[in-house]
Amino acid sequence: VGDAAASYSIGLPADNSVVLTNGRASMTVTHFASSPISQGSLTGGSQVLLVGATLQVGNGQIPGAYTGSFEVTVNYE
């Protein structure tokens, strides 16, 4: 919770592409997006941030648990 009406900016992965692996296979996550899009103002001192992306699943993709990481930054101004 922050000051009401304080502004912030959102940073998504710079290359907009992340590879997830399960040791034998991989999938790529692309087209990161957030809502709010890139900046905004807190409403009543808080804000819900949603982050989504597109998972590229290949034909015959090997089932399993895939892992990877990416950074989302929020600069409270």
Phi, psi and omega per residue, in radians:
V1 nan 2.304 -3.132
G2 -2.182 -2.988 3.107
D3 -1.152 2.359 3.093
A4 -0.985 2.348 3.109
A5 1.247 0.174 3.056
A6 -1.180 2.580 -3.114
S7 -1.667 2.802 3.118
Y8 -2.646 2.818 3.039
S9 -2.270 2.657 -3.049
I10 -2.058 2.344 3.074
G11 -2.079 2.227 3.120
L12 -1.841 2.991 -3.118
P13 -0.860 2.269 -3.034
A14 -1.088 -0.701 -3.105
D15 -1.548 -0.041 3.091
N16 0.967 0.497 3.130
S17 -2.672 2.287 3.132
V18 -2.346 2.417 3.124
V19 -1.749 2.251 3.036
L20 -1.796 2.430 -3.123
T21 -2.272 2.754 3.017
N22 -2.185 0.305 -3.138
G23 1.655 -0.545 -3.135
R24 -2.069 -0.361 -3.069
A25 -2.547 2.981 3.134
S26 -2.495 2.794 3.024
M27 -2.427 2.662 -3.129
T28 -1.928 2.412 3.047
V29 -1.842 2.204 -3.092
T30 -2.319 3.080 3.029
H31 0.942 0.941 3.079
F32 -1.092 2.480 3.114
A33 -2.568 2.705 3.096
S34 -2.352 2.784 3.032
S35 -2.362 2.005 0.036
P36 -1.060 2.796 -2.980
I37 -1.130 -1.105 -3.085
S38 -2.452 -0.277 3.116
Q39 -2.819 2.846 3.134
G40 -3.062 -2.973 3.095
S41 -2.211 2.464 3.111
L42 -1.115 2.483 3.085
T43 -1.865 1.925 -3.119
G44 1.151 0.389 3.087
G45 1.622 0.024 3.117
S46 -2.558 2.896 -3.134
Q47 -2.704 2.393 3.021
V48 -1.503 2.293 3.111
L49 -2.025 2.125 3.099
L50 -1.891 2.355 3.103
V51 -2.187 2.318 3.125
G52 -2.393 2.963 3.124
A53 -2.822 3.049 3.104
T54 -1.871 2.225 3.104
L55 -1.679 2.115 -3.140
Q56 -1.556 1.786 -3.130
V57 -1.776 2.128 -3.100
G58 -1.430 2.818 3.031
N59 -1.052 2.323 3.133
G60 1.210 0.426 -3.125
Q61 -0.979 2.324 3.134
I62 -1.188 2.224 3.096
P63 -1.196 2.742 3.080
G64 2.569 -3.114 3.110
A65 -1.570 2.123 3.134
Y66 -1.853 2.449 -3.131
T67 -2.240 2.752 3.090
G68 3.116 3.087 3.129
S69 -2.541 2.786 3.068
F70 -2.719 2.804 -3.123
E71 -1.871 2.394 2.954
V72 -2.126 2.182 3.140
T73 -1.990 2.513 3.045
V74 -2.202 2.072 3.100
N75 -1.727 1.975 3.121
Y76 -1.484 2.082 -3.034
E77 -1.900 nan nan
